[in-house]
Amino acid sequence: MILPRASDQLLLPVNPLFIVFTLAAAFALALLPLGRMPALPDWLALTLVFWNVHQPRRVGIGWAFLLGLAIDVHQGALLGQHALAYTLLSFAAIAMHRRLLWFGLAEQALQIAPLFLATHLVELVVRLAAGGMFPGWSLLAAPLAEALLWPLAVTLLLAPQRRAPDPDKNRPL
C-alpha cells in the first residue's frame, strides 16, 4: 500500500459557493478588455483545471462547455472554439486527476503544461480552419505562464479548505 506523504494535510470539504465564486472571478478576469494579447494566461482554463483535478464530481465537462460557450460569445470567436478546447482540457484533467495529486506542485505543473499547450493549439487550429489569422509565436507563452501559475493557484484555491493545525485530545486529526 502506498501511503501519502507526511506533509499532506486533511482538507475540509469545499464550499460549493466558493467554487462558483472562483469560476465567476476567473470568468470576470477573462472578460477584461485587454485586447487580443495571445501571451496572456487563460485564467478560466487554469481555474477549470484546478477544480477538475480537485473536485471532478462537482466541476466537470459540462461546466467547461458552458463557460467555453460564454467566452466564445464574449470574444466574438467562432461559436464552440473555446467550448471544444475547454471540454478537451477538462476531460484530460479529470482523466489524470488521481495520478496528479500524488505529485508535488512542481511536478504537477510539468504534467499540466502539455494540457494547457494542447488547449491553445486546439483553439489555434479551429481559428485557422475558420479563416482567422495566425496570432504569432507569442501564443506559446500563455501555456508556459499557466503552468508557472499552477502552484500559486493550488495554494490560493486550497487555502479555505486547509484544516487548522491545532489537534487536541478530542480531535486528533
N, C-alpha and C positions, 0 to 999 in steps of 0.2 A: 504494500500500500504506500502510495506517495503522500507524504504529509506536507501541508502548506508551510511556507516559510514562517519563522517565528515573528517576523515583523508585520505580518498580516494582522489587521485588526478586524474585529467583528463590526459590521456596519448595521446601523439602524435601518428599518425599512424606508424606502424612498417615498416622499410625499408626492402623490400624483400632480398636485398643483405646482410643485417645483419643476417637474418635468415639463408641464405646459408652459410655465414661465420661462424656462431656459430655451425651449424651442421658439417661443414668441420673441424672446430677446435676440436670438440668432437670426430669426426671420427679419426683425426690425433692422439689424445690422446689415442684412443683405439688401434691404430697401433703401439704404442711404444713397443719396445722389452723388456718388463719387466718380461718375463717368465709367467708361469701359476700360478699366485697367486690368489686363489679364494676369498680372502678377499678384493681385490681392488674394489672400486666402479666403476660401469659401467657409464662412463661419457656420452656416446652416449645415453643410456637409460634415464639418467637424463635430458639431453637436449631435447630429443624427447618428454618426458612427459611435460616439460615446454612449448614447442611450441604447443603440442596437447591441453594443457589447455588454453593457452593464444591466440593462433591463429589456431583453429581447421579447419578452411576452407583452410588455406594455407599449413599446415603440417598435413597430415592425415595418414591413414593406409598404403597408397601406399609408402610414404616416409619410413615408418618404415620397410616395407617388403624389399624394395631395399637396405636400409642400413644394414638390418639384413643379407641379402644375401652377401653383400660385407664383413661383419665381418666374416661370415662363410667361405668365400673363403680365407680371410687373415689368419684365425686361423687354417685352415685345419680341421675344425669341420664338422660334418655331415651337408650336404647342406640342409638348411632350419631350423636348430636348433635355431639360433638366429632370423631368419626371423619369425618363428612362435611365439617366445617369444615376440619380439618387436611388432608384429602385435596385439597380445592379449593385451599387455601393452597399446598400442595406442588406441585400441578400448575402453578399460576400462577408460582411461584418458579422452577421448572425451565424453564418456557417462556421466562422473561426472563433467565435466568442469564448467557447470553453477553453480552447487551447491558449488563446491570447492572454487570459487572465493569470496564467501560471508564470508569466514572464515579468520582468521589471519594466519600468516605464520607458527606458531607452530601447530595450528590445521590442516592446510593443510599438514604439514609434517606427522602428525599422520594418516591422511587419505590416503596419498600417500604410506606410508610404506608397507601396505599389497599388493599394486600393485607391488612394487619392489620385495617383497618376493615371490609373485606368479610367477613373471618373472624368477627369479633364480631357482625356483622349476621346472618350465616347462623346462628350459634348462637342469637341472639335470636329470629329468625323461627321456627326449629324449636321453641324453648322455648315461644313464644307459641302456635304452632299446636297444641302438645300440651296447652295449657291452663295453662301456667305464668303467673307474674306478671311484669309489667314491672319490671326491677331499678332503673330510674331513669336519668336522663340522665348520671349519673357513669360509665356504661358507656363513653361516648365518651373518657374519659380514658385508658383502657387502651391503645387503639391509638396514641395520641399518646405515651404513655410507652414503648411498644415501639419506635416509630420513633426516639425520642430515645436509647434504649439501643442502637440498631443500631451506631453507631460504636464504642462500648465493647465490644460483643460481638464485632465483627470483630477489633478489636485484641487482645482476650484470647484468642480461639479460634484466631487465626492465629499467635500468639506461638511455639508449639512448632515451627512449620514455617519460621520465618524462618532464612535462611542466614546464617552468621557473615560479617561484612563484612571478613574478612582474606584477600584473594586473594593468592596467591603465583604464582611463575612456572610451577608445575606444575598449578595450579588457578585459571585466570583468571576463572572465573565464580563 
